[in-house]
Amino acid sequence: MKNSDTPMSFGEALIANSDAMDVYLRLPRHKQEEIVNNAVNINTDEEMKSYVENITVN
């Protein structure tokens, strides 16, 4: 069970956004690692959803 104070993980947000997941999986490994490393500092579900959504824009 998820604690309500714990922000959504990158993986959860990626699974919830199939377009972003498709883009992410096509990226080279070093870009995927960069995206994951930057996600560590995200503190809220809204920020994480927005961050993942932006994968499709970049």
Sequence and secondary structure as in RCSB ss.txt:
>XXXX:A:sequence
MKNSDTPMSFGEALIANSDAMDVYLRLPRHKQEEIVNNAVNINTDEEMKSYVENITVN
>XXXX:A:secstr
   TTS   HHHHHHH HHHHHHHHHS HHHHHHHHHHHTT  SHHHHHHHHHGGGT 
